[in-house]
Amino acid sequence: MTETGSTVPRRQLGRYLRELRQQSGMTIAEVSRRIDRGATTVQRLETGQADRIRLGDIESLCRVLGADETETAALKGLAQQGNAKSWWHEYGDLIPANFDVYMGLESAASALSSFQELVPGLAQIPEYARVLIRTVHPNEPDGEISRRVEMRMRRQVLITRRAQPVKLDVILDESALCRVIGHPKIMVKQLRHLADLSTHTNITVRVLPFSAGIPLGELTGPFTILDFGDQAREPFEPSVVYSERFTGAMYFDDSDNIDHYRAAHDTLRRVALDEAKSRDLLRQRAREHQHEH
């Protein structure tokens, strides 16, 4: 943790700049020549290590790399948000609402440990995702809703790919099994899908039953701890906690907060049902939903 605050916005900015440059086929040297800056400056921006970020440099990079209007606004927004101790990303604030900041982090992670009150996006079926997305965006045209659903489905390759799939360790509140999203038919299909996914060696699903009460003495809300592969590599990429709220998301990368959330996840894990009992309960609830329609 540096004195300049949260590294998350800077790392995300670097990730997107690197992807844009790779898509363009240009080297760091070529890009730095075109924006009249040193190669070291561009490299530090791409690795999230730049202490001082000039908005003019970001605008120039976006122009040279062919970023669209939304991407340019988002990257400028990330550049302006790198100095808070913990980073509160308010939806639609400096960063356009239709730019998904979290997705870039998720795609770089090697392991995700979370507590959820809804089936997580990586495990959702299209019908379940569509109901939720349509509810959040009631005025969007159907084409835009379909695009968002498709994007969510594409993200699922992270946990299903053969080569180095992301490890997913989910503790799911029992309320997610009971609450009907859309229609009981959707719930039958969704819960069966989740039970099947939980048989994969890289995916763990444990249900936190109602009988466990409030194990931490207070409600945490949903959260995800993201870990990033080889901790010995340079530049070191520290773990991040992502905690979503109704109007935005909080990102923590300081060790105190990460330790606090890991301890919470460990406690919830201990009192949750084991994997086999969780799978049985998922299938039992699916059968109950089947009788509702």
C-alpha positions in Angstrom: 0.0 0.0 0.0 1.6 3.3 -1.1 1.1 6.7 0.5 -0.7 7.8 -2.7 -3.7 5.7 -1.7 -5.6 3.0 -3.5 -3.8 1.4 -6.4 -7.0 0.0 -7.9 -8.0 2.9 -10.3 -4.4 3.2 -11.5 -4.1 -0.6 -12.1 -7.4 -0.6 -13.9 -6.3 2.4 -16.1 -3.1 0.6 -16.9 -4.9 -2.7 -17.8 -7.2 -0.9 -20.3 -4.4 1.1 -21.8 -2.3 -2.0 -22.3 -5.3 -3.9 -23.9 -6.0 -1.0 -26.2 -2.3 -0.8 -27.3 -2.1 -4.6 -27.9 -5.3 -4.4 -30.0 -3.7 -1.6 -32.0 -0.6 -3.8 -32.7 1.7 -1.0 -31.5 4.7 -1.3 -29.2 5.3 0.9 -26.2 8.1 2.7 -28.1 5.8 3.5 -31.1 3.0 4.8 -28.8 5.4 6.9 -26.7 6.8 8.5 -29.9 3.3 9.4 -31.1 2.4 11.1 -27.9 5.8 12.7 -27.5 6.5 11.1 -24.1 9.2 8.8 -22.9 8.7 5.0 -23.1 9.1 4.8 -19.3 6.1 7.1 -18.8 3.9 4.9 -21.0 5.2 1.7 -19.3 4.5 3.1 -15.8 1.0 4.0 -16.9 0.4 0.5 -18.2 1.7 -1.2 -15.0 -0.3 1.1 -12.7 2.9 2.5 -11.2 2.6 6.1 -12.3 2.5 8.4 -9.3 1.4 11.4 -11.2 -1.0 11.0 -14.1 -1.5 13.8 -16.6 -5.0 13.9 -18.1 -3.4 15.3 -21.3 -1.4 12.1 -21.6 -4.5 10.0 -21.2 -6.4 12.0 -23.8 -3.4 11.6 -26.2 -3.1 7.9 -25.6 -6.8 7.4 -26.2 -6.7 9.3 -29.4 -3.6 7.4 -30.7 -5.0 4.0 -29.6 -8.4 4.6 -31.1 -10.5 4.6 -27.9 -14.1 5.5 -28.3 -15.9 8.3 -26.5 -17.1 6.1 -23.6 -13.6 4.4 -23.1 -11.9 7.8 -23.2 -14.2 9.3 -20.6 -13.8 6.2 -18.4 -10.0 6.2 -18.6 -9.9 9.9 -17.8 -12.2 9.2 -14.8 -9.9 6.4 -13.6 -6.9 8.7 -13.9 -8.6 11.3 -11.6 -9.5 8.7 -8.9 -6.2 7.2 -7.9 -5.5 9.0 -4.7 -8.1 8.0 -2.2 -7.2 5.5 0.6 -10.1 3.2 -0.4 -11.8 3.8 -3.7 -15.5 4.5 -3.9 -16.7 4.2 -7.5 -20.0 5.9 -7.8 -22.0 4.7 -10.8 -22.2 7.3 -13.6 -20.0 9.7 -11.7 -16.6 10.5 -13.4 -16.8 7.1 -15.2 -19.7 6.5 -17.6 -22.4 4.2 -16.2 -22.1 1.7 -19.1 -18.4 1.1 -18.6 -17.9 -1.9 -16.4 -14.8 -1.2 -14.2 -15.1 -4.5 -12.2 -15.0 -6.7 -15.3 -11.4 -5.8 -16.0 -10.3 -6.8 -12.5 -12.3 -10.0 -12.6 -10.8 -11.1 -15.9 -7.2 -10.7 -14.5 -7.9 -12.6 -11.3 -6.8 -16.1 -10.6 -9.2 -16.7 -7.6 -12.4 -15.2 -6.5 -13.8 -15.8 -3.0 -17.2 -14.3 -2.3 -20.3 -14.1 -0.2 -23.4 -13.5 -2.3 -27.1 -12.9 -1.8 -28.0 -13.6 -5.5 -26.5 -16.2 -7.8 -23.2 -14.6 -8.9 -22.9 -13.3 -12.5 -20.3 -16.0 -13.4 -22.8 -18.7 -12.6 -26.0 -17.2 -13.9 -28.1 -18.7 -16.8 -29.1 -16.2 -19.5 -32.8 -16.1 -18.4 -31.9 -15.2 -14.8 -29.4 -12.6 -15.9 -31.9 -11.0 -18.3 -34.5 -10.6 -15.5 -32.0 -8.8 -13.3 -30.5 -6.7 -16.0 -33.9 -5.6 -17.4 -35.0 -4.7 -13.8 -31.9 -2.5 -13.3 -32.3 -0.9 -16.8 -36.1 -0.6 -17.3 -35.8 1.9 -20.1 -33.0 0.3 -22.2 -34.0 -1.1 -25.6 -34.1 -4.9 -25.9 -31.0 -4.9 -28.0 -29.0 -3.3 -25.3 -30.3 -5.7 -22.7 -29.4 -8.6 -25.0 -25.9 -7.1 -25.4 -25.4 -6.9 -21.6 -26.7 -10.5 -21.1 -24.3 -11.7 -23.8 -21.4 -9.9 -22.2 -22.2 -11.6 -18.9 -22.4 -15.0 -20.5 -19.0 -14.5 -22.3 -17.4 -13.7 -18.9 -18.2 -17.2 -17.7 -15.4 -18.6 -19.8 -13.2 -17.5 -16.9 -14.4 -20.4 -14.8 -15.2 -23.0 -17.5 -12.1 -22.7 -19.7 -9.7 -25.7 -19.7 -6.5 -23.8 -19.3 -6.1 -22.3 -15.8 -9.7 -21.6 -15.0 -10.3 -19.0 -12.3 -11.0 -20.6 -8.9 -14.4 -19.6 -7.6 -15.3 -20.1 -3.9 -18.8 -18.9 -3.3 -20.8 -18.8 -0.1 -24.4 -18.3 -1.1 -27.1 -17.1 1.3 -30.0 -19.5 1.4 -32.4 -16.6 0.5 -30.9 -16.8 -3.1 -32.4 -20.3 -3.4 -35.9 -19.2 -2.3 -36.3 -15.8 -3.9 -38.0 -16.2 -7.3 -36.2 -14.3 -10.0 -38.6 -13.9 -13.0 -40.5 -17.3 -12.8 -40.2 -20.6 -10.9 -39.2 -22.2 -14.2 -36.1 -20.0 -14.4 -35.3 -20.9 -10.8 -35.4 -24.6 -11.5 -33.0 -24.2 -14.4 -30.7 -21.8 -12.5 -30.4 -23.9 -9.3 -29.7 -27.1 -11.3 -27.1 -25.2 -13.3 -25.4 -24.0 -10.1 -25.5 -27.5 -8.6 -23.8 -28.9 -11.8 -21.2 -26.1 -11.8 -20.3 -27.0 -8.2 -19.0 -30.4 -9.4 -16.1 -28.7 -11.2 -12.8 -29.0 -9.4 -12.2 -25.2 -9.5 -15.7 -24.2 -8.3 -16.9 -24.4 -4.7 -20.4 -23.5 -3.7 -21.5 -23.6 -0.1 -24.9 -22.5 1.1 -25.2 -20.4 4.3 -28.5 -21.8 5.8 -31.1 -19.7 7.6 -30.3 -21.8 10.6 -26.8 -20.3 10.9 -28.4 -17.0 12.0 -26.0 -14.0 11.6 -22.6 -15.6 12.1 -20.7 -12.3 12.2 -23.2 -10.4 14.4 -23.9 -8.0 11.6 -24.7 -8.1 7.9 -21.7 -7.6 5.5 -23.7 -7.4 2.3 -22.2 -9.1 -0.8 -18.5 -9.0 -1.3 -15.7 -10.6 -3.5 -12.0 -11.0 -2.7 -10.0 -11.1 -5.9 -6.5 -12.7 -5.8 -4.0 -12.3 -8.7 -1.9 -15.3 -9.4 1.8 -15.4 -8.7 2.5 -13.1 -5.8 6.3 -13.2 -6.5 6.0 -11.7 -10.0 6.7 -8.0 -10.7 4.9 -5.7 -10.6 3.2 -7.3 -7.6 -0.5 -7.1 -7.9 -2.2 -7.0 -4.4 -5.5 -8.6 -3.7 -8.6 -6.4 -3.9 -12.0 -6.6 -2.1 -15.0 -5.5 -4.2 -18.1 -4.6 -2.2 -21.1 -3.6 -4.3 -23.7 -1.2 -3.1 -26.9 0.2 -4.6 -25.4 3.4 -6.0 -21.8 2.3 -6.5 -19.0 -0.1 -5.4 -16.2 0.1 -2.9 -12.8 -1.2 -3.7 -10.2 -1.9 -1.0 -6.6 -3.0 -1.5 -5.1 -2.1 1.9 -4.1 -5.1 4.0 -6.2 -4.3 7.0 -9.5 -4.4 5.1 -8.5 -7.4 3.0 -7.6 -9.3 6.2 -11.0 -8.3 7.7 -12.9 -9.6 4.8 -10.9 -12.8 4.6 -11.7 -13.5 8.2 -15.4 -12.8 7.5 -15.3 -15.3 4.6 -13.5 -17.9 6.7 -16.2 -17.6 9.5 -19.1 -17.8 7.0 -17.4 -20.8 5.3 -17.1 -22.7 8.7 -20.8 -22.4 9.4 -22.1 -22.9 5.8 -23.2 -26.3 4.6 -20.4 -28.4 3.1 -20.2 -28.8 -0.7 -22.2 -32.1 -0.9 -25.1 -30.8 1.4 -25.1 -27.5 -0.4 -25.5 -29.4 -3.8 -28.3 -31.5 -2.3 -30.1 -28.4 -1.1 -29.8 -26.6 -4.4 -31.4 -29.6 -6.1 -34.1 -29.9 -3.4 -35.0 -26.2 -3.9 -35.1 -26.7 -7.6 -37.6 -29.5 -7.2 -39.7 -27.3 -4.9 -39.8 -24.5 -7.5 -40.8 -27.1 -10.1 -44.0 -27.7 -8.2 -44.8 -24.0 -8.1 -45.7 -23.7 -11.8 
